[in-house]
Amino acid sequence: MDDKMRTDASTIIETVIAENMPEKAVEDALRNHEFSGNIYLVAIGKAAWTMASAASSFLGERLKKGLVITKYDHAQGPLPRVEIIEAGHPVPDENSILGTEKALELAARLTAEDELIFLISGGGSALFEKPRDGVTLADLQDITSQLLAVGADIVEINMVRKRLSAVKAGRFAEICAPAKVFCIILSDVLGDRLDSIASGPLSPDLSTVSDAEKVVQTYALNLTERQRLYLSEETPKEVVGVKTLIMGSVRTLTRSAAECALKLGYTPYILTNSLNCEASEAGRFFASIAQDIHKGESTFKRPCAIIAGGETVVTLKGSGKGGRNQELSLSAAQGIKDLSDTLIFSLGSDGTDGPTDAAGGIADGETVDKLKSMNIDIEKSLADNDSYHTLKAIDALIMTGPTGTNVNDVVVLLCG
């Protein structure tokens, strides 16, 4: 792998993460907000600790009490007057229920003299959960796993599980009344749909019963009679007393990548902020762009950086280990084989790609040959969804650790 291009990729990765941390945006949002009464805090999601830390520092002793519910290993220490609970993601677990119960207890005590700051980031759907009567945690785990396994996107997943939840689809807002609620969001949903971000605990639901039923039919989900009954009930379509501000999204991620690439000498092109397809298909698509650029058959001229933001999906067919960003990079490796001065990486901004400790993967024109020299069959690895072990064997995983932010994924193809 070309040392300079690898260095450039590392610089872009470090820059996009650093420039999309939520602290300043949270502080700006709070600074421009007029508070009244007693101030309480609930933060949910993979960036919950970082967002809550910024809010706690800004508010100081004005903050009466707070609660953080975040993914395991994503908290970075204690915060004044704030309880921290780590829980399961992408599938909810017992701690998800425990943390949500504590949030409900706090919300139930709020009065018209109080104000709740509610901070949302990606992962909130799994981390903030209380099943409706007759629905168990095991039910939610099973349905979430079914939807993830068939490659359903986040909007489709949330259409189903919000109907089985006592806190999603605007229901938590009803519990907070009559207190005022100020909701600050770090969006990980394409199009920034408020009813899909964390399944919309404070937002009226835009999806309908027929939308949810279509998801069930499309993916042939296995549901109980009680679950089917809840899916046939309409969700809240109006929420009052909530002010919402989206402070970051995938657009800021791709813009940061483009600006950094330009400084490094590449002409940047942002293809889309709505990448949403099978990860392996996206990898082949980027590889075809690279082929055209090297043949001189593209309007993109070297040196260039081709950038896309969004969130791909993986339909599980094997029993291997990996994530969508790793699978995208490994798939692209086949199409850029032997292309000089070419590199692609795909990065999850939160630092955790799927059920792994990697943030994503990186590949270049030598990746396929390196794997062959180790007797690793790339086709077999992709068929088994085993991108993690495959890329790890050639030191091609992106390892950042939990970053404290979460604004979707970014893919960058560098052609020197």
C-alpha positions in Angstrom: 0.0 0.0 0.0 1.4 3.4 -1.0 2.7 5.0 2.2 1.7 8.6 1.2 -1.8 7.5 0.2 -2.1 5.5 3.4 -1.0 8.6 5.4 -3.5 10.8 3.5 -6.3 8.4 4.3 -5.3 8.4 8.0 -5.3 12.2 8.0 -8.8 12.3 6.4 -10.1 9.8 9.0 -8.7 11.7 11.9 -10.0 15.0 10.6 -13.6 14.0 9.9 -13.9 12.5 13.4 -12.3 15.5 15.1 -14.5 18.0 13.1 -17.7 16.1 13.9 -17.4 15.8 17.6 -20.6 17.2 19.2 -19.2 19.3 22.0 -19.2 22.7 20.3 -22.6 22.1 18.6 -24.2 21.2 22.0 -22.7 24.2 23.7 -23.9 26.5 20.8 -27.4 25.0 21.0 -27.6 25.6 24.8 -26.1 29.1 24.6 -28.8 30.1 22.1 -31.6 28.6 24.2 -33.6 30.5 26.8 -34.0 28.3 29.9 -36.7 28.5 32.5 -37.2 26.6 35.7 -35.3 23.5 36.9 -33.1 21.8 34.3 -32.9 18.1 33.9 -31.0 16.0 31.4 -31.4 12.7 29.6 -28.9 11.6 26.9 -29.3 8.4 24.7 -27.1 7.0 22.0 -23.6 6.1 21.2 -22.5 9.8 21.5 -24.6 10.3 24.6 -21.6 10.6 27.0 -19.9 13.2 24.9 -23.0 15.2 24.4 -23.9 15.0 28.1 -20.4 16.0 29.1 -20.6 19.2 27.0 -24.1 20.0 28.4 -22.9 19.3 32.0 -19.9 21.6 31.6 -22.0 24.3 30.1 -24.8 24.1 32.7 -22.8 23.5 35.8 -24.8 23.6 39.0 -28.0 24.7 37.1 -28.3 21.0 36.1 -30.3 19.3 38.8 -30.0 15.7 37.7 -29.0 13.8 34.5 -29.0 10.4 33.0 -26.8 8.9 30.2 -27.7 5.7 28.4 -25.0 4.7 26.0 -23.4 1.6 24.4 -21.0 -0.5 26.4 -17.4 1.0 26.6 -18.6 4.3 25.3 -18.7 6.2 28.6 -15.4 8.0 29.4 -15.8 8.6 33.1 -18.2 10.1 35.7 -20.1 13.3 35.1 -21.3 15.6 37.9 -25.0 15.0 38.9 -25.3 12.5 36.0 -26.0 8.8 36.3 -24.4 6.7 33.5 -25.7 3.4 32.3 -24.2 1.3 29.5 -26.4 -1.0 27.5 -26.8 -3.2 24.4 -26.5 -2.1 20.8 -27.6 -2.9 18.1 -29.9 -5.3 20.0 -31.4 -4.0 23.3 -30.6 -5.8 26.5 -31.6 -5.7 30.2 -29.6 -2.6 30.8 -31.5 -0.8 28.0 -34.7 -1.5 30.0 -33.1 -0.5 33.2 -31.8 2.8 31.9 -35.1 3.6 30.3 -37.0 2.9 33.5 -34.8 5.4 35.2 -35.6 8.0 32.5 -39.3 7.3 32.9 -39.0 7.8 36.6 -37.3 11.2 36.1 -39.9 12.2 33.4 -42.9 11.2 35.6 -41.7 13.7 38.3 -41.4 16.7 35.9 -43.7 19.6 36.4 -44.7 22.7 34.4 -41.8 24.5 36.2 -39.2 22.1 34.9 -37.3 21.7 31.6 -35.8 18.5 30.2 -32.8 18.6 27.9 -33.0 15.5 25.8 -29.9 14.6 23.8 -30.2 12.0 21.0 -27.5 10.3 18.9 -27.3 7.2 16.8 -28.1 3.9 18.6 -30.9 5.4 20.6 -33.4 2.9 19.4 -31.7 0.0 21.0 -30.4 1.8 24.0 -33.7 3.5 25.0 -36.4 0.9 25.2 -39.4 -0.3 27.3 -41.6 -3.0 25.7 -45.3 -2.5 25.7 -47.5 -4.7 27.8 -47.3 -8.3 26.6 -44.1 -7.7 24.6 -40.9 -9.0 26.2 -37.3 -8.0 25.8 -36.7 -11.3 24.1 -39.4 -10.4 21.6 -37.7 -7.1 20.8 -34.3 -8.8 20.6 -35.6 -11.4 18.2 -37.4 -8.9 15.9 -34.4 -6.6 15.8 -32.1 -9.5 15.0 -34.6 -10.7 12.2 -34.6 -7.2 10.6 -30.8 -6.8 10.8 -30.2 -10.2 9.3 -32.4 -9.5 6.2 -30.7 -6.2 5.5 -33.7 -3.9 6.5 -32.6 -0.2 6.6 -32.9 1.9 9.8 -36.2 3.5 8.8 -37.8 0.1 8.2 -36.4 -1.3 11.4 -37.8 1.6 13.4 -41.2 1.4 11.8 -41.7 -2.0 13.4 -40.0 -1.7 16.8 -41.5 1.7 17.6 -44.9 0.1 17.6 -43.9 -2.4 20.2 -42.4 0.2 22.5 -43.8 2.3 25.3 -41.3 5.2 24.8 -40.9 5.5 21.0 -43.1 7.3 18.4 -43.7 10.3 20.6 -44.8 8.4 23.6 -42.0 9.6 25.8 -43.0 13.2 25.1 -46.4 12.5 26.4 -44.9 11.2 29.7 -42.7 14.4 30.0 -45.7 16.7 29.9 -46.4 19.3 31.2 -42.6 20.1 31.4 -40.9 21.8 28.5 -38.5 19.6 26.5 -35.5 20.8 24.4 -34.3 18.1 22.2 -30.8 18.3 20.6 -30.1 15.7 17.9 -26.9 14.2 16.3 -28.6 12.5 13.3 -27.5 9.1 12.0 -30.6 8.7 9.8 -30.6 9.6 6.1 -32.8 12.5 5.4 -32.9 13.4 9.1 -36.4 12.0 9.7 -37.2 12.9 13.3 -39.6 10.0 13.7 -36.8 7.6 12.7 -33.9 9.0 14.7 -33.9 6.8 17.9 -37.4 5.8 16.7 -38.7 9.3 17.5 -39.3 9.3 21.3 -40.2 13.0 21.2 -41.6 13.2 17.6 -44.9 12.5 16.0 -44.8 9.4 13.9 -44.9 9.9 10.1 -45.2 6.2 9.3 -48.5 4.4 9.1 -49.9 1.0 9.9 -49.7 0.1 6.2 -46.0 1.1 6.1 -45.3 -1.2 9.0 -47.3 -4.0 7.5 -45.4 -3.7 4.3 -42.1 -4.2 6.1 -43.4 -7.3 7.8 -44.6 -8.7 4.5 -41.4 -7.8 2.6 -39.1 -9.5 5.0 -41.6 -12.3 6.1 -41.1 -11.4 9.8 -42.1 -14.0 12.4 -44.4 -12.2 14.9 -46.7 -13.2 17.7 -50.4 -12.4 17.8 -49.8 -9.6 20.4 -47.1 -8.1 18.2 -49.3 -8.1 15.2 -52.1 -6.4 17.2 -49.8 -3.6 18.2 -48.6 -3.2 14.6 -52.2 -2.7 13.6 -52.6 0.2 16.0 -51.8 3.8 14.8 -49.1 5.7 16.6 -49.3 9.3 18.0 -49.4 11.9 15.2 -49.1 15.0 17.3 -46.6 16.1 20.0 -46.6 19.3 22.0 -44.2 21.1 24.3 -41.0 19.9 22.5 -38.4 22.1 20.7 -36.1 20.1 18.5 -32.7 21.1 16.9 -30.6 18.9 14.6 -27.0 19.9 15.3 -25.1 17.4 13.1 -25.6 14.9 10.3 -23.8 13.0 7.5 -23.6 16.2 5.4 -21.1 17.7 7.9 -19.1 14.4 7.7 -18.7 14.4 3.9 -18.0 18.1 3.9 -15.1 17.6 6.3 -13.7 14.8 4.2 -13.9 16.9 1.1 -12.2 19.9 2.7 -9.4 17.7 4.1 -8.9 15.9 0.8 -8.6 19.3 -1.0 -5.9 20.4 1.4 -4.0 17.2 0.7 -4.0 17.9 -3.1 -7.0 15.9 -4.3 -10.0 17.4 -6.1 -12.9 16.3 -4.0 -16.3 15.1 -5.4 -19.2 14.4 -3.1 -21.4 11.8 -4.9 -24.2 11.6 -2.3 -25.1 11.9 1.3 -27.7 9.2 0.9 -25.8 6.0 0.2 -28.2 3.2 1.0 -27.7 -0.2 -0.6 -25.9 -3.5 0.0 -22.4 -2.9 1.3 -20.9 -5.3 -1.3 -22.8 -3.5 -4.1 -21.5 -0.2 -3.0 -17.9 -1.6 -2.9 -18.3 -2.8 -6.5 -19.7 0.5 -7.6 -16.8 2.5 -6.2 -14.4 0.0 -7.8 -16.0 0.6 -11.2 -15.5 4.4 -10.7 -11.9 3.8 -10.0 -11.5 1.7 -13.1 -13.0 4.4 -15.3 -10.8 7.1 -13.7 -7.7 5.0 -14.5 -8.8 4.4 -18.0 -9.4 8.1 -18.6 -13.0 7.4 -19.2 -14.4 9.5 -16.4 -15.1 13.2 -15.8 -13.2 12.8 -12.6 -9.5 13.6 -13.1 -6.6 12.4 -11.0 -5.7 13.2 -8.3 -9.2 13.1 -6.9 -11.2 12.0 -3.9 -14.6 10.5 -4.6 -16.7 10.7 -1.4 -20.1 9.4 -0.3 -22.0 9.5 3.0 -24.8 7.3 4.2 -25.3 3.9 5.6 -25.2 0.6 3.7 -26.7 -2.7 4.8 -25.5 -6.3 5.0 -27.8 -9.2 4.3 -26.3 -12.0 6.4 -25.6 -15.2 4.4 -22.7 -16.6 6.4 -21.6 -17.0 9.9 -18.5 -14.8 9.9 -17.7 -11.6 11.7 -17.7 -8.1 10.1 -19.5 -4.8 9.6 -21.0 -2.9 6.6 -17.9 -0.7 6.2 -15.5 -3.6 6.3 -17.6 -5.5 3.8 -17.7 -2.5 1.5 -14.0 -2.1 1.5 -13.3 -5.8 1.0 -15.8 -6.0 -1.9 -14.1 -3.0 -3.5 -10.7 -4.6 -3.3 -11.6 -7.1 -6.0 -12.4 -4.3 -8.5 -9.3 -2.2 -7.8 -6.9 -5.0 -8.0 -3.5 -3.9 -9.6 -4.7 -0.3 -9.9 -1.7 1.9 -8.8 -2.2 4.9 -6.6 -5.7 3.8 -5.6 -7.1 3.4 -2.2 -10.6 3.2 -0.7 -11.8 3.3 2.9 -15.2 3.1 4.5 -15.6 4.4 8.1 -18.3 4.4 10.7 -18.0 7.7 12.4 -18.9 6.2 15.8 -15.8 4.0 15.7 -17.7 0.7 15.9 -18.7 -1.0 12.7 -21.3 -3.7 13.3 -20.6 -6.1 16.2 -16.8 -5.5 16.0 -14.2 -3.3 17.6 -13.2 -1.8 14.2 -14.5 1.4 12.7 -14.2 0.2 9.1 -11.8 -1.1 6.5 -9.3 0.0 4.0 -8.2 -1.5 0.7 -5.9 -0.7 -2.3 -4.6 -2.3 -5.5 -2.4 -4.8 -3.6 -5.1 -6.1 -1.1 -6.2 -9.1 -3.2 -2.6 -10.3 -3.8 -1.8 -9.9 -0.1 -4.8 -12.1 0.8 -3.9 -14.7 -1.9 -0.3 -14.9 -0.5 -1.9 -15.9 2.8 -4.2 -18.4 1.2 -7.3 -16.3 2.0 -10.1 -16.6 -0.5 -11.7 -13.2 -0.8 -14.8 -14.6 -2.4 -15.3 -17.1 0.4 -14.7 -14.4 3.0 -17.4 -12.2 1.4 -19.8 -15.1 1.1 -19.3 -15.9 4.8 -19.6 -12.2 5.8 -16.2 -12.5 7.4 -14.6 -9.2 6.4 -13.3 -8.6 9.9 -10.9 -11.5 10.1 -9.9 -11.1 6.5 -8.9 -7.5 6.7 -7.3 -8.0 10.1 -5.0 -10.6 8.6 -3.4 -7.9 6.4 -3.6 -5.0 8.9 -6.4 -3.3 6.9 -8.9 -2.6 9.7 -9.5 1.0 10.8 -9.2 1.0 14.6 -10.3 4.2 16.3 -12.1 3.0 19.3 -15.4 4.6 20.3 -15.2 8.2 19.0 -17.9 10.0 20.9 -19.8 11.0 17.8 -22.1 9.3 15.4 -23.2 10.8 12.0 -23.4 7.8 9.7 -20.6 6.5 7.6 -18.3 8.0 5.0 -16.6 6.3 2.0 -13.6 7.8 0.4 -11.9 6.6 -2.8 -8.5 8.2 -3.4 -7.1 8.1 -7.0 -3.6 9.7 -7.1 
